[in-house]
Amino acid sequence: MDIKKTINSMDEYSIQKQTKGRWFELVLANTLAIVFVMLGFNFPFLSLTLAFIVMAYLQIGVYGFALKTYQAKNPKFEEIFFPFKHFLKVITLKIVVMAGMAIWALALIVPGIIFGLNYAFAGFVLFENPEMEIKQVLSISKKLTYGKRIEILLMTLSLITLICAAASLGVGIHFLLMLAFKVPVWLTIMLILIPAALVGLLICLPLFEFFLAGSYENSKELNEKSPIPSKKSTSSARKPKKVLKS
Protein backbone atom coordinates (compact mmCIF):
# COMPACT_ATOMS: atom_id res chain seq x y z
CA MET A 1 0.00 0.00 0.00
CA ASP A 2 1.43 3.38 -0.96
CA ILE A 3 0.59 6.99 -0.18
CA LYS A 4 -0.91 7.59 -3.64
CA LYS A 5 -3.35 4.73 -3.17
CA THR A 6 -4.27 6.02 0.27
CA ILE A 7 -4.99 9.53 -0.96
CA ASN A 8 -6.97 8.17 -3.92
CA SER A 9 -9.19 6.27 -1.49
CA MET A 10 -11.18 9.49 -1.29
CA ASP A 11 -12.42 9.07 -4.84
CA GLU A 12 -13.57 11.80 -7.20
CA TYR A 13 -17.22 11.40 -6.21
CA SER A 14 -16.47 11.74 -2.52
CA ILE A 15 -14.55 14.99 -2.87
CA GLN A 16 -16.30 16.73 -5.74
CA LYS A 17 -19.87 15.70 -5.04
CA GLN A 18 -20.31 14.96 -1.35
CA THR A 19 -18.11 17.85 -0.15
CA LYS A 20 -19.03 20.30 -2.90
CA GLY A 21 -19.60 23.77 -1.51
CA ARG A 22 -18.82 22.70 2.08
CA TRP A 23 -15.02 22.88 2.02
CA PHE A 24 -15.01 26.58 2.94
CA GLU A 25 -17.41 25.94 5.81
CA LEU A 26 -15.13 23.26 7.22
CA VAL A 27 -12.16 25.63 6.88
CA LEU A 28 -14.21 28.26 8.72
CA ALA A 29 -15.14 25.75 11.43
CA ASN A 30 -11.49 24.80 11.93
CA THR A 31 -10.52 28.47 12.02
CA LEU A 32 -13.15 29.15 14.66
CA ALA A 33 -11.92 26.21 16.73
CA ILE A 34 -8.32 27.42 16.51
CA VAL A 35 -9.32 30.96 17.50
CA PHE A 36 -11.19 29.69 20.57
CA VAL A 37 -8.24 27.51 21.54
CA MET A 38 -5.85 30.45 21.18
CA LEU A 39 -8.15 32.59 23.33
CA GLY A 40 -8.01 29.90 25.98
CA PHE A 41 -4.26 30.43 26.29
CA ASN A 42 -4.87 34.01 27.43
CA PHE A 43 -6.40 32.98 30.75
CA PRO A 44 -3.82 32.83 33.57
CA PHE A 45 -3.37 29.49 35.36
CA LEU A 46 -6.10 27.87 33.27
CA SER A 47 -4.58 28.46 29.84
CA LEU A 48 -3.59 24.89 28.95
CA THR A 49 -6.62 23.31 30.62
CA LEU A 50 -9.10 25.69 29.00
CA ALA A 51 -7.48 25.37 25.58
CA PHE A 52 -7.61 21.56 25.87
CA ILE A 53 -11.29 21.63 26.87
CA VAL A 54 -12.27 23.94 24.01
CA MET A 55 -10.25 21.89 21.52
CA ALA A 56 -11.81 18.60 22.64
CA TYR A 57 -15.35 19.98 22.56
CA LEU A 58 -15.11 21.66 19.14
CA GLN A 59 -13.27 18.75 17.55
CA ILE A 60 -16.28 16.45 18.01
CA GLY A 61 -18.52 19.04 16.35
CA VAL A 62 -16.13 19.57 13.44
CA TYR A 63 -15.81 15.80 12.93
CA GLY A 64 -19.58 15.53 13.00
CA PHE A 65 -19.92 18.32 10.44
CA ALA A 66 -17.45 16.55 8.14
CA LEU A 67 -19.28 13.23 8.62
CA LYS A 68 -22.72 14.68 7.83
CA THR A 69 -21.27 16.45 4.79
CA TYR A 70 -19.76 13.18 3.58
CA GLN A 71 -23.13 11.50 4.13
CA ALA A 72 -24.74 14.22 1.98
CA LYS A 73 -26.99 15.31 4.86
CA ASN A 74 -26.32 19.02 4.25
CA PRO A 75 -25.55 20.00 7.89
CA LYS A 76 -25.98 23.53 9.17
CA PHE A 77 -22.85 25.40 10.21
CA GLU A 78 -24.04 25.77 13.81
CA GLU A 79 -23.96 21.99 14.15
CA ILE A 80 -20.22 22.22 14.80
CA PHE A 81 -21.31 22.95 18.38
CA PHE A 82 -21.96 19.51 19.79
CA PRO A 83 -24.90 19.34 22.28
CA PHE A 84 -23.52 20.76 25.53
CA LYS A 85 -25.27 18.13 27.67
CA HIS A 86 -22.63 15.64 26.45
CA PHE A 87 -19.77 17.99 27.32
CA LEU A 88 -18.32 15.88 30.15
CA LYS A 89 -18.42 12.73 28.04
CA VAL A 90 -16.52 14.47 25.24
CA ILE A 91 -13.82 15.70 27.64
CA THR A 92 -13.55 12.27 29.28
CA LEU A 93 -13.12 10.56 25.93
CA LYS A 94 -10.36 12.97 24.91
CA ILE A 95 -8.54 12.58 28.23
CA VAL A 96 -8.67 8.79 28.05
CA VAL A 97 -7.33 8.69 24.47
CA MET A 98 -4.57 11.26 25.02
CA ALA A 99 -3.53 9.76 28.36
CA GLY A 100 -3.35 6.31 26.79
CA MET A 101 -1.22 7.60 23.92
CA ALA A 102 1.12 9.37 26.33
CA ILE A 103 1.52 6.32 28.59
CA TRP A 104 2.24 3.96 25.70
CA ALA A 105 4.55 6.50 24.06
CA LEU A 106 6.64 6.66 27.24
CA ALA A 107 7.47 2.98 26.79
CA LEU A 108 8.00 3.05 23.03
CA ILE A 109 6.82 5.51 20.38
CA VAL A 110 5.27 2.85 18.15
CA PRO A 111 2.76 1.53 20.74
CA GLY A 112 1.63 5.11 21.36
CA ILE A 113 1.01 5.61 17.64
CA ILE A 114 -0.89 2.32 17.39
CA PHE A 115 -3.01 3.30 20.40
CA GLY A 116 -3.90 6.60 18.74
CA LEU A 117 -4.77 4.89 15.46
CA ASN A 118 -7.06 2.43 17.26
CA TYR A 119 -9.23 5.29 18.47
CA ALA A 120 -9.10 7.54 15.40
CA PHE A 121 -12.85 6.95 14.88
CA ALA A 122 -13.86 7.50 18.51
CA GLY A 123 -15.04 11.05 17.84
CA PHE A 124 -17.31 9.90 15.01
CA VAL A 125 -18.72 7.04 17.08
CA LEU A 126 -19.53 9.39 19.95
CA PHE A 127 -21.05 11.96 17.60
CA GLU A 128 -23.47 9.41 16.17
CA ASN A 129 -24.09 7.72 19.54
CA PRO A 130 -23.87 10.44 22.22
CA GLU A 131 -25.65 8.31 24.82
CA MET A 132 -23.15 5.48 24.48
CA GLU A 133 -20.71 4.73 27.30
CA ILE A 134 -17.07 5.73 26.80
CA LYS A 135 -15.86 2.14 27.09
CA GLN A 136 -18.20 1.05 24.32
CA VAL A 137 -17.22 4.01 22.12
CA LEU A 138 -13.56 3.01 22.42
CA SER A 139 -14.35 -0.64 21.76
CA ILE A 140 -16.30 0.12 18.58
CA SER A 141 -13.65 2.55 17.34
CA LYS A 142 -10.96 -0.09 17.80
CA LYS A 143 -12.99 -2.61 15.81
CA LEU A 144 -13.82 -0.15 13.02
CA THR A 145 -10.18 0.87 12.57
CA TYR A 146 -9.27 -2.77 11.95
CA GLY A 147 -7.70 -2.81 8.48
CA LYS A 148 -7.73 1.00 8.24
CA ARG A 149 -4.82 1.92 10.51
CA ILE A 150 -2.13 1.88 7.83
CA GLU A 151 -4.28 4.08 5.57
CA ILE A 152 -4.85 6.60 8.36
CA LEU A 153 -1.16 6.62 9.27
CA LEU A 154 -0.04 7.13 5.67
CA MET A 155 -2.54 9.93 5.13
CA THR A 156 -1.37 11.62 8.34
CA LEU A 157 2.29 11.36 7.31
CA SER A 158 1.58 12.63 3.80
CA LEU A 159 -0.24 15.70 5.11
CA ILE A 160 2.53 16.40 7.63
CA THR A 161 4.98 16.20 4.73
CA LEU A 162 2.87 18.72 2.81
CA ILE A 163 2.93 21.13 5.75
CA CYS A 164 6.70 20.73 6.09
CA ALA A 165 7.07 21.43 2.37
CA ALA A 166 5.13 24.67 2.81
CA ALA A 167 7.38 25.62 5.73
CA SER A 168 10.47 24.86 3.62
CA LEU A 169 9.16 27.31 1.03
CA GLY A 170 9.35 30.00 3.69
CA VAL A 171 12.92 28.93 4.48
CA GLY A 172 13.81 29.31 0.82
CA ILE A 173 12.35 32.82 0.72
CA HIS A 174 14.31 33.62 3.87
CA PHE A 175 17.63 32.69 2.24
CA LEU A 176 16.77 34.69 -0.87
CA LEU A 177 16.05 37.77 1.24
CA MET A 178 19.32 37.30 3.10
CA LEU A 179 21.16 37.89 -0.18
CA ALA A 180 19.82 41.45 -0.22
CA PHE A 181 19.64 42.44 3.44
CA LYS A 182 19.72 41.17 6.99
CA VAL A 183 16.47 39.42 7.82
CA PRO A 184 15.12 40.01 11.36
CA VAL A 185 14.24 37.00 13.48
CA TRP A 186 10.53 37.82 13.62
CA LEU A 187 10.32 37.92 9.81
CA THR A 188 12.10 34.56 9.55
CA ILE A 189 9.59 33.00 11.92
CA MET A 190 6.65 34.49 10.01
CA LEU A 191 8.03 33.29 6.66
CA ILE A 192 8.13 29.75 8.01
CA LEU A 193 4.90 29.72 10.01
CA ILE A 194 2.54 31.51 7.62
CA PRO A 195 2.87 29.14 4.60
CA ALA A 196 2.72 26.09 6.90
CA ALA A 197 -0.35 27.44 8.74
CA LEU A 198 -2.19 28.34 5.53
CA VAL A 199 -1.57 24.96 3.91
CA GLY A 200 -2.54 23.19 7.13
CA LEU A 201 -5.73 25.18 7.60
CA LEU A 202 -6.92 25.44 3.99
CA ILE A 203 -5.91 22.00 2.72
CA CYS A 204 -4.61 19.51 5.26
CA LEU A 205 -7.16 19.79 8.07
CA PRO A 206 -10.29 19.64 5.83
CA LEU A 207 -8.78 16.87 3.71
CA PHE A 208 -7.88 14.82 6.77
CA GLU A 209 -11.32 15.29 8.34
CA PHE A 210 -13.14 14.34 5.14
CA PHE A 211 -10.76 11.39 4.71
CA LEU A 212 -11.47 10.15 8.25
CA ALA A 213 -15.22 10.58 7.71
CA GLY A 214 -15.10 8.59 4.47
CA SER A 215 -12.91 5.90 5.99
CA TYR A 216 -15.26 5.63 8.97
CA GLU A 217 -18.33 5.26 6.74
CA ASN A 218 -16.57 2.70 4.57
CA SER A 219 -15.50 0.70 7.61
CA LYS A 220 -19.06 0.65 8.96
CA GLU A 221 -20.38 -0.67 5.64
CA LEU A 222 -17.71 -3.36 5.43
CA ASN A 223 -18.29 -4.39 9.03
CA GLU A 224 -22.03 -4.76 8.44
CA LYS A 225 -21.34 -7.05 5.48
CA SER A 226 -18.56 -9.06 7.13
CA PRO A 227 -18.05 -9.01 10.92
CA ILE A 228 -14.49 -8.47 12.16
CA PRO A 229 -13.07 -11.82 13.25
CA SER A 230 -12.12 -12.26 16.86
CA LYS A 231 -8.50 -13.08 17.72
CA LYS A 232 -9.79 -16.12 19.62
CA SER A 233 -11.73 -17.47 16.67
CA THR A 234 -10.31 -20.28 14.58
CA SER A 235 -10.90 -21.61 11.12
CA SER A 236 -13.38 -24.15 12.45
CA ALA A 237 -17.00 -24.01 11.43
CA ARG A 238 -18.19 -21.56 14.00
CA LYS A 239 -21.05 -19.20 13.42
CA PRO A 240 -19.89 -15.59 12.83
CA LYS A 241 -20.48 -13.07 15.55
CA LYS A 242 -23.31 -10.63 15.25
CA VAL A 243 -22.49 -7.73 12.94
CA LEU A 244 -21.35 -4.66 14.86
CA LYS A 245 -23.51 -1.63 14.44
CA SER A 246 -22.43 1.79 15.66
C-alpha positions as CSV (number, residue, x, y, z in Angstrom):
1,M,0.0,0.0,0.0
2,D,1.4,3.4,-1.0
3,I,0.6,7.0,-0.2
4,K,-0.9,7.6,-3.6
5,K,-3.3,4.7,-3.2
6,T,-4.3,6.0,0.3
7,I,-5.0,9.5,-1.0
8,N,-7.0,8.2,-3.9
9,S,-9.2,6.3,-1.5
10,M,-11.2,9.5,-1.3
11,D,-12.4,9.1,-4.8
12,E,-13.6,11.8,-7.2
13,Y,-17.2,11.4,-6.2
14,S,-16.5,11.7,-2.5
15,I,-14.5,15.0,-2.9
16,Q,-16.3,16.7,-5.7
17,K,-19.9,15.7,-5.0
18,Q,-20.3,15.0,-1.3
19,T,-18.1,17.8,-0.2
20,K,-19.0,20.3,-2.9
21,G,-19.6,23.8,-1.5
22,R,-18.8,22.7,2.1
23,W,-15.0,22.9,2.0
24,F,-15.0,26.6,2.9
25,E,-17.4,25.9,5.8
26,L,-15.1,23.3,7.2
27,V,-12.2,25.6,6.9
28,L,-14.2,28.3,8.7
29,A,-15.1,25.8,11.4
30,N,-11.5,24.8,11.9
31,T,-10.5,28.5,12.0
32,L,-13.2,29.2,14.7
33,A,-11.9,26.2,16.7
34,I,-8.3,27.4,16.5
35,V,-9.3,31.0,17.5
36,F,-11.2,29.7,20.6
37,V,-8.2,27.5,21.5
38,M,-5.8,30.5,21.2
39,L,-8.2,32.6,23.3
40,G,-8.0,29.9,26.0
41,F,-4.3,30.4,26.3
42,N,-4.9,34.0,27.4
43,F,-6.4,33.0,30.8
44,P,-3.8,32.8,33.6
45,F,-3.4,29.5,35.4
46,L,-6.1,27.9,33.3
47,S,-4.6,28.5,29.8
48,L,-3.6,24.9,29.0
49,T,-6.6,23.3,30.6
50,L,-9.1,25.7,29.0
51,A,-7.5,25.4,25.6
52,F,-7.6,21.6,25.9
53,I,-11.3,21.6,26.9
54,V,-12.3,23.9,24.0
55,M,-10.2,21.9,21.5
56,A,-11.8,18.6,22.6
57,Y,-15.4,20.0,22.6
58,L,-15.1,21.7,19.1
59,Q,-13.3,18.7,17.5
60,I,-16.3,16.5,18.0
61,G,-18.5,19.0,16.3
62,V,-16.1,19.6,13.4
63,Y,-15.8,15.8,12.9
64,G,-19.6,15.5,13.0
65,F,-19.9,18.3,10.4
66,A,-17.5,16.5,8.1
67,L,-19.3,13.2,8.6
68,K,-22.7,14.7,7.8
69,T,-21.3,16.5,4.8
70,Y,-19.8,13.2,3.6
71,Q,-23.1,11.5,4.1
72,A,-24.7,14.2,2.0
73,K,-27.0,15.3,4.9
74,N,-26.3,19.0,4.3
75,P,-25.5,20.0,7.9
76,K,-26.0,23.5,9.2
77,F,-22.9,25.4,10.2
78,E,-24.0,25.8,13.8
79,E,-24.0,22.0,14.1
80,I,-20.2,22.2,14.8
81,F,-21.3,22.9,18.4
82,F,-22.0,19.5,19.8
83,P,-24.9,19.3,22.3
84,F,-23.5,20.8,25.5
85,K,-25.3,18.1,27.7
86,H,-22.6,15.6,26.5
87,F,-19.8,18.0,27.3
88,L,-18.3,15.9,30.1
89,K,-18.4,12.7,28.0
90,V,-16.5,14.5,25.2
91,I,-13.8,15.7,27.6
92,T,-13.6,12.3,29.3
93,L,-13.1,10.6,25.9
94,K,-10.4,13.0,24.9
95,I,-8.5,12.6,28.2
96,V,-8.7,8.8,28.1
97,V,-7.3,8.7,24.5
98,M,-4.6,11.3,25.0
99,A,-3.5,9.8,28.4
100,G,-3.3,6.3,26.8
101,M,-1.2,7.6,23.9
102,A,1.1,9.4,26.3
103,I,1.5,6.3,28.6
104,W,2.2,4.0,25.7
105,A,4.6,6.5,24.1
106,L,6.6,6.7,27.2
107,A,7.5,3.0,26.8
108,L,8.0,3.1,23.0
109,I,6.8,5.5,20.4
110,V,5.3,2.9,18.1
111,P,2.8,1.5,20.7
112,G,1.6,5.1,21.4
113,I,1.0,5.6,17.6
114,I,-0.9,2.3,17.4
115,F,-3.0,3.3,20.4
116,G,-3.9,6.6,18.7
117,L,-4.8,4.9,15.5
118,N,-7.1,2.4,17.3
119,Y,-9.2,5.3,18.5
120,A,-9.1,7.5,15.4
121,F,-12.8,7.0,14.9
122,A,-13.9,7.5,18.5
123,G,-15.0,11.0,17.8
124,F,-17.3,9.9,15.0
125,V,-18.7,7.0,17.1
126,L,-19.5,9.4,20.0
127,F,-21.0,12.0,17.6
128,E,-23.5,9.4,16.2
129,N,-24.1,7.7,19.5
130,P,-23.9,10.4,22.2
131,E,-25.6,8.3,24.8
132,M,-23.1,5.5,24.5
133,E,-20.7,4.7,27.3
134,I,-17.1,5.7,26.8
135,K,-15.9,2.1,27.1
136,Q,-18.2,1.0,24.3
137,V,-17.2,4.0,22.1
138,L,-13.6,3.0,22.4
139,S,-14.4,-0.6,21.8
140,I,-16.3,0.1,18.6
141,S,-13.6,2.5,17.3
142,K,-11.0,-0.1,17.8
143,K,-13.0,-2.6,15.8
144,L,-13.8,-0.2,13.0
145,T,-10.2,0.9,12.6
146,Y,-9.3,-2.8,12.0
147,G,-7.7,-2.8,8.5
148,K,-7.7,1.0,8.2
149,R,-4.8,1.9,10.5
150,I,-2.1,1.9,7.8
151,E,-4.3,4.1,5.6
152,I,-4.8,6.6,8.4
153,L,-1.2,6.6,9.3
154,L,0.0,7.1,5.7
155,M,-2.5,9.9,5.1
156,T,-1.4,11.6,8.3
157,L,2.3,11.4,7.3
158,S,1.6,12.6,3.8
159,L,-0.2,15.7,5.1
160,I,2.5,16.4,7.6
161,T,5.0,16.2,4.7
162,L,2.9,18.7,2.8
163,I,2.9,21.1,5.7
164,C,6.7,20.7,6.1
165,A,7.1,21.4,2.4
166,A,5.1,24.7,2.8
167,A,7.4,25.6,5.7
168,S,10.5,24.9,3.6
169,L,9.2,27.3,1.0
170,G,9.4,30.0,3.7
171,V,12.9,28.9,4.5
172,G,13.8,29.3,0.8
173,I,12.3,32.8,0.7
174,H,14.3,33.6,3.9
175,F,17.6,32.7,2.2
176,L,16.8,34.7,-0.9
177,L,16.0,37.8,1.2
178,M,19.3,37.3,3.1
179,L,21.2,37.9,-0.2
180,A,19.8,41.4,-0.2
181,F,19.6,42.4,3.4
182,K,19.7,41.2,7.0
183,V,16.5,39.4,7.8
184,P,15.1,40.0,11.4
185,V,14.2,37.0,13.5
186,W,10.5,37.8,13.6
187,L,10.3,37.9,9.8
188,T,12.1,34.6,9.6
189,I,9.6,33.0,11.9
190,M,6.7,34.5,10.0
191,L,8.0,33.3,6.7
192,I,8.1,29.7,8.0
193,L,4.9,29.7,10.0
194,I,2.5,31.5,7.6
195,P,2.9,29.1,4.6
196,A,2.7,26.1,6.9
197,A,-0.4,27.4,8.7
198,L,-2.2,28.3,5.5
199,V,-1.6,25.0,3.9
200,G,-2.5,23.2,7.1
201,L,-5.7,25.2,7.6
202,L,-6.9,25.4,4.0
203,I,-5.9,22.0,2.7
204,C,-4.6,19.5,5.3
205,L,-7.2,19.8,8.1
206,P,-10.3,19.6,5.8
207,L,-8.8,16.9,3.7
208,F,-7.9,14.8,6.8
209,E,-11.3,15.3,8.3
210,F,-13.1,14.3,5.1
211,F,-10.8,11.4,4.7
212,L,-11.5,10.1,8.2
213,A,-15.2,10.6,7.7
214,G,-15.1,8.6,4.5
215,S,-12.9,5.9,6.0
216,Y,-15.3,5.6,9.0
217,E,-18.3,5.3,6.7
218,N,-16.6,2.7,4.6
219,S,-15.5,0.7,7.6
220,K,-19.1,0.6,9.0
221,E,-20.4,-0.7,5.6
222,L,-17.7,-3.4,5.4
223,N,-18.3,-4.4,9.0
224,E,-22.0,-4.8,8.4
225,K,-21.3,-7.1,5.5
226,S,-18.6,-9.1,7.1
227,P,-18.0,-9.0,10.9
228,I,-14.5,-8.5,12.2
229,P,-13.1,-11.8,13.2
230,S,-12.1,-12.3,16.9
231,K,-8.5,-13.1,17.7
232,K,-9.8,-16.1,19.6
233,S,-11.7,-17.5,16.7
234,T,-10.3,-20.3,14.6
235,S,-10.9,-21.6,11.1
236,S,-13.4,-24.2,12.5
237,A,-17.0,-24.0,11.4
238,R,-18.2,-21.6,14.0
239,K,-21.1,-19.2,13.4
240,P,-19.9,-15.6,12.8
241,K,-20.5,-13.1,15.5
242,K,-23.3,-10.6,15.2
243,V,-22.5,-7.7,12.9
244,L,-21.4,-4.7,14.9
245,K,-23.5,-1.6,14.4
246,S,-22.4,1.8,15.7
